[in-house]
Amino acid sequence: MIQYPWSGKGSTKRIQIYKILEGQGDLTTSQILDRHNQRYRIGLTMHELANVLHRTKEFKRTGYIDRNGNIINHNDNKKALCLWRVDF
């Protein structure tokens, strides 16, 4: 059995998101949400996902993708999507 650094309330969501991000490189928030809701019976809302990603130190925001698909390091455009990766 794999030991994860999380336990307690909300750890199931963290572990599920970790399994999605592990080995995938960078994924956007919407890609993570789509893959989670396809894989698991009990889905997440975008609000729940954003809370888990922002409050868990092992999930790192690595940049943004704007409307044209360009990867940028800072968010000048409020419509850009965050890129996430697992960083242990």
HELIX and SHEET records of a PDB file:
HELIX    1   1 SER A   11  LEU A   21  1                                  11    
HELIX    2   2 THR A   29  ARG A   39  1                                  11    
HELIX    3   3 MET A   46  ARG A   55  1                                  10    
SHEET    1   A 4 LEU A  27  THR A  28  0                                        
SHEET    2   A 4 LEU A  81  VAL A  86 -1                                        
SHEET    3   A 4 PHE A  59  ILE A  65 -1                                        
SHEET    4   A 4 ILE A  71  ILE A  72 -1                                        
END                                                                             
